Amino acid sequence: MTAQIIDITREHDGALAKACAVLGDGLPVAIPTETVYGLAADATNPAAITRIYETKGRPRFNPLICHMSDLDMAERYAEFDPISRKLAEAFWPGPLTLILPLKPESGIHALATAGLDTVGIRLPKGFASELIRAFGKPLAAPSANTSGKVSPTSAAHVADDLGDKLCSYHRRWGGSGRGGVDHRSRRRRRDPAPETRRSCRGRDRKGDWPPGDPA
């Protein structure tokens, strides 16, 4: 199989339409995000999720982050407490994943969460966000590389690694991702750690975590 490469800058509408069609067929598609390239598939479709694991060679006990278009969509699938909401409002959209309790009958398939009762949720920027909104469902999307390899920061990296396993991938004009840095995760706790509470109280605008906060 030879993947079709679509430039999201020069062929924006066509790229969205093609990606939605591929996702609707239960297949994964490689897309750029503000960090690295992601391998995205329908988070509610077990066959599509299985293809992510198979394409990457990723063990199925390793859960996948589910990407949403906005906070309203995220709230349909997961439970937010006040601290989680503060984090979401401060850092989304952007490279932060919140690990939250799944809502009952959320629709996200257990394969995406490795059978856990929690789900990692992220709100990406740019084309990825537009694609989720157009598709209408959350996308499970780990990095678009064989498990164990370095996360891809360009379309060329994806093509070299997974090109013969995909039918379509999308690139920015020039082919590169923006940041090339994996994002941060925060897990909701029943009794949040004191340093987490201090960080939230000390924030009144968007920005980085205090220096020394672990990635």
N, C-alpha and C positions, 0 to 999 in steps of 0.2 A: 504494500500500500504506500502511495506517495501522498503526503499531506498537501492540501491546498493552503497556500500562504495568502492572507488577505491583510492589506494595509489599512488599519483603522482610521488613519488620518485622511488618506486620499479616497477611501471607499467606506466611509463611516456607516452610512445607512445599509449598504450591502453587507458590510461586516456584521452588523447587528442581526440582520435577517438570516444570514448564513449560520451564525452561531446559534441562534434560536432554533433553526431547523435541525442542526446537528444534535443539540441538547434534547430536542423533542423526540429524536430517534433513539434516545438512550445512550448516546455516545459522548465521550469526553472531548473537550476542546481546550486548547492552550491559549491563554489570554494574558496580556500584560497587566500588572497592577502597579501601585506606587512603590512596591518593594521589589519582588521578583516575579517571574512568570509563573502563573498558576495553571494547574490541570483541573478544569472545572467540569462538573457533571451535576445532574439533577439530584439534590439531596433527598428527595422523596422516592426515588426510583431504585430499587435494590439492584437491578441489572446494571444500571448506569454506575452506581457506586462500586459494584464488583469490578467493572472495567477500569476504574481508577486504580484499585489495588493491583489488578493484573498488569496494567500498563507500567506502573511504577515498580512492581515487584515488592510492594509494601505489605507487611504482615497485617492481617485483618484485626488484630487486637490493638492496633495503633489508630485511635479515632481521628476523624477528619474535622477540620474547621469548616463551619457552615457560614457562608457569606450572605448577607442580607442587603437590600437596597436602602433601607432607612430604619429608624428606630421603631416605627409603627409595625413594620414587618417583623422585626426582631421580637417585639412583644407578643406577637401571635404564636411564637414558638417557644419562648422561654420566660421564666419568672425573674423579674428584676426587684431587688430590694433597694432602699434609698442610696446606699453606697454605690451599687452597680449603676444606678441611674446617673449619679454624679459623674462617675467615670465615663459613661457613654456620652453624656452631654459635653464633657470637657474634651474628649479625645476622638470622638467619631464625627465624620468619617475619617479613617486613618488607620495606621498599622498597630492597632491594639485589639487583642482577642480577649473577650470576657467568657469565662467558663461558668455557666449558669444552669440551674435546674430546668429540665425539659418540662413543658406543660403536658398534661395528659392528652393523649390523642393528638399530638402536635403535627403529625404527618411526616416528620423527619424520620427516615428509616433507621432501624437499630444498627444496620451495617455501618452507617456513617458515624455513629457514636460508640461503636464497638460494644453495644449492649448496655452502656452506662445510662444512668438517669440524669446525666448532665450533658450539655452540649457547648462546644466552643463556638462563639459567634463573633464575627467581625463585620464591619461596614467599610468596604473599600471605596476609593474615589474613582472618578473618571469612567473609562470605558467599562470596567467591571461592574460598577454600580448601575450604569445605563443598561447593561446586558441583563442583570438580575431583574431590574424593573420591567424590561421588555418581555422577559421570559415569564415573569410572574411567580416564580418559586425560588426558594433558596438554593444556592449552589455549594456543594461540597467542593473544596478546591485546595488541595495541598500544592506544594511547589511542583513545577512541571519537569521533573527529572527522575531518573532511576533512583530508588531509595539507596542512600549511602553516598550519592554523588553530591557535588556542590550545587546549590540552588541556582537556576539559570537567570541571568540578568539580560539576556538578549535572545531574539528570535533564532539566531544562529546556534546558540547553545541548545535550545529546544530541538531544533532540526537535527543537530548532530547526535543527540541522545535518543530522542523519541520519534523522530520524523517518520520512520517506517511503521510506527504503531498508531499513528493518528491519521484522521481523514481531513482535519482542518486545524490550523492554528492562526492566530491573529497577532499582528505586530504593529507597534507604533512606527511612524515614518522614521527611518534610520535604524529601527530594529531593537533599540535598547530599552530596558526598564529604567525607571527614574532613580530609585534609591539604591537598589542592589543590596539592601540590608533586610534580614528577616525581622518580623515584628515581635512585639512583646505580648505576653499573656498574663492575665490576672484572674485568679480563681475567687469566686464568691465564697466566703466562709459564713457559717452560722453566727460566729462571734468574731468579727474581724479583728485582726491584729492591731494593737495600739498604733503602730507606725502607719498603718493604712488609714486609720481614722484621722491622724494628724495631717497626713498628706491631703486628704479630702477637705478638711476644714481650712487648710492653708491655701486652697486654690479658688480663685474667682475669675479665671480666664484660661483660655487654651494655652498650652505650652508643654514643655518637657517636664518629666518627673525630676525631682531634686537630684543633684549629682550623687552618684554612688548607688542609685536604685538599680537592682539587678535586672538585666534584660531577660 
